Amino acid sequence: MSVSEAEGTSEVPEQGRRKRSSSPHQIPVVGVVTEDADVQGAFKTMDLNRVIKLLEETDKDDLEEEQLKSVKKLVQCYQNGLPLRDLAQIFKILNLCAEKIENQPHFIESAFNILKLCGLPFLKKKVSDEITYAEDTANSIALLGELMKIPNSELRIQICKCIVDFYHAEPPKKHITGYQQASSSYKIKMAEVGGLAKKMVQSLTLLENQLVEKLWALKALQHLSTSEVNCTLMMKAQAASGICAHLNDPDPSGQLLFRSSEILWNLLEKSSKDEIIQQLSNLECLLTLKEVFKNLFMRGFSHYDRQLRNDILVITTIIAQNPGAPMIECGFTRDLILFATFNEVKSQDPLVKGLKLSNSYEDFELKKLLFNIIVILCKDLPAIQLLIDGKVILALFTYVKKPEKHKIIEWSAAQYEELQLHAIATLSSVAPLLTEEYMLCQGNARVLAFLEWCESEDSFFSHGNSYHGTGGRGNKFAQMRYSLRLLRAMVHLEDETVNNDLCEKGAIQQLIGVFKNTLSKSNDKEEAIVLEIQSDILLILSGLCEHHIPRKEIFGTEGVDIILDVMKTDPVTFQSGLGYNVLLFSTLDSIWCCILGCYPSEDYFLEKEGIFLLLDLLALNQKKFCNLILGIMVEFCDNPKTTAHVNAWRGKKDQTAASLLIKLWRKEEKELGVKRDKHGMIIDTKKPLFTSFQEEQKIMPLPANCPTVAVMDVAENIRAKIYAVLGKLDFENLPGLSAEDFVTLCIIHRYLDFKIGEIWNEIYEEIKLEDLRPVTTDKKILEAITSASENIGKMVASLQSEMIESQAHQDVQNEQKVYAKIQATHRQRELASKSWENFLARTSNAKTLKKAKRLQEKAIETSRYGGQPPNAIFHRTDIKGLNTTVPSGRVVTVESTPVRLLGGPLADTDIALKKLPIRGGALQRVRAAKTVNEPKKSAPT
């Protein structure tokens, strides 16, 4: 059989579930088809046990012809399919025939014919047959793998064809009454249950020198490997290493490499990836992959060859992620670096002499894959020297430049842009490991010049089609982002040679300018990428300026201004998920590194109300920011001008900074599980600061260089920072505090004393655990220290009690004042009501009015001065005989029913006069009075 007979295409099977069951022992029946039965499509019953018994007999010499005849008759009966109930007996007959082949070659044809039947549909009489005969079917199909041990080419090929037919089910040629075809995926499920894939992998060792049979076996395995269950079985049989080791075997058709690589892909995708990588991480497999890749790279020119080359490279990339893979030992790393750089750095190596990549899609993908594998290879430190020898940094820097006009390049504009971004991203991983090569290539100068081009207004239309080009369509944001990532990676090495070179080339001023430009150019579409650019700029500036006062001075007021702009961002945006949180963290870090320690910058920050902005952020009460902000506040409070700004700040509801800090302290203690009563008082005077975690942790003896739980507590929460800030503000005369705040402030004031007592208590307990007995003097000192700490706790608790009692007394006094005010109000209302009642009585009863008039006149006379000077003229102030009890004059206001109830014709006229109503309240218009020329008696209406 020629190699071309083994060619075929792979098909994807339907996936199914595993089913197991036991099959009851029944007498199998075979149908003998007569002419009439053939027309009707029915089986004629036949005892298969007789055929099995006949084949098992070996004591007679003249049975072979009869045995062959019975098998031939069986084959003729099953031309339309195999009933599930007879499957176990048929495969037993097949097995008996296979056992006779070695001594009786005539049985090869019989076995071959039965195997051809296995490619026919399986038939079921009942719906439940698939479950009832599942175990028998699975065992029968598994037998196919065992039969691969028979050293006969035709049988092996037929077995593989039979397995391939599982995935290309065809309907039966004739319909048989009473039977229907089993589901299309039934054979596939039973092959999984029976473990056929594992047996097929084991059979490959028998086919090493049989190319045609091996190709058919690989084709069968290619179909079987589309299932996760089969891939797991193949993995356990070490299929990956066995197949990979023979990738480079001679094969004129090219099928071996194609099918083997397809199987490896399926194994990586559908089974344990780590286990497959481990199987492939040996010298034999890697040497084979290396030779295959080199041959395809140097001699593959067809579309198919290039695709296969890229697939092999992807598999190699996956293997290279394993640190234990001998990539360097087999020479594969050196060759991959050479292939990745030969286009940019001219090489005399014979492997690449005369080679040239086209701008085809496959070669473009190859270039990106080579960049990607360099990133993986650089994680292996022994590969660093190979990267240096291969001039990888120089090759990658050929892409870090603005596009040159009128220059012919082998890539299209979109391809070149994607490769450019990929190269800069690769530099971000490789350059920090090759600092000397980076500096020799003038890396900083190249990146800053490229960054200047990114900021310029040169006409450039980016395509933004790739992963790296996200958010950069029609602009240079993508190039700017990856350039800044490269600078950030280099700056955070904290290599003074690199950082000094950057500062000498004006990086600080340039980055501040780039930041300002991004503020004006950004829009909603590129908001996320702009935020990332801004964050990276601030992180780079922080790395450059930290611990260097001259650089902080260069940062100056322009740098402070961009920080203040970010801090004025609407707090709502912090929840948008676009990167504002990262930007704010970068901003706070730049305050710490670029402003603190430089007094001119600190003063300018204070003048621009920077402390107010910090406290506004702190008032948002977001835990992720509090620690960093409080750390900055502690450092800022060393500046004597800071205190006035902190005390002047006011938050919502006129909250002061001291009140805010004490509120944060209470919240922190609640989260830490510190024991406090409902008033915030100390409960345990021996352990006033103990958290729930400290309560759970038992004290254990530790080495002197290991911090204890009490010491770690200082760094793990914000209480120490709050104590430091309030201490620098001075605990006395803090504005805007409530009684609850003062109770908490007592604890904060003694934080350091309590913490020292905690540590001494830990020391004392450790001494006890280690069975050490201090000398008498030391013991007395330890006891005195712990006693003093407890006494401080009692003193603070006592002071807190006094404060609470004082506040309670003050609350009672305030309550009494309020009640007194309420009583006065009620009395005033009663007097007003009584006055109104008297007024009504006088207006409705003449006797009451006259009596009131007499009492009024008597009171007036009594109040007058008795003696009169001689010759004095007495002028009366009242009108004699006037029966009114209100002060009278030439103008009289006559009040009847209140105008606010009924109104009146003169209520809205200018004649109306304003007066206070008798019961108080606002000024109201009342009925106008009539002016009279002569006094006359009048009575109220």
Helices and strands as residue ranges (DSSP letters): G 3-6, H 35-40, H 48-56, G 61-63, H 64-77, E 82-83, G 84-86, H 87-100, H 107-117, E 122-124, H 129-132, H 134-147, H 153-165, E 180-181, H 186-194, H 196-203, G 204-207, H 211-224, H 228-236, H 239-244, H 255-270, H 273-280, H 283-299, H 303-320, H 332-341, H 361-377, G 381-383, H 384-389, H 392-397, H 413-430, G 431-433, H 435-440, H 443-455, H 477-491, H 496-504, H 507-521, H 527-545, H 549-567, G 571-575, H 580-590, I 591-595, H 599-607, H 610-619, H 623-636, H 642-648, G 652-654, H 657-672, H 692-696, H 709-716, H 719-729, H 739-749, H 751-769, H 776-844, H 846-863, H 899-902, E 914-915, E 924-925
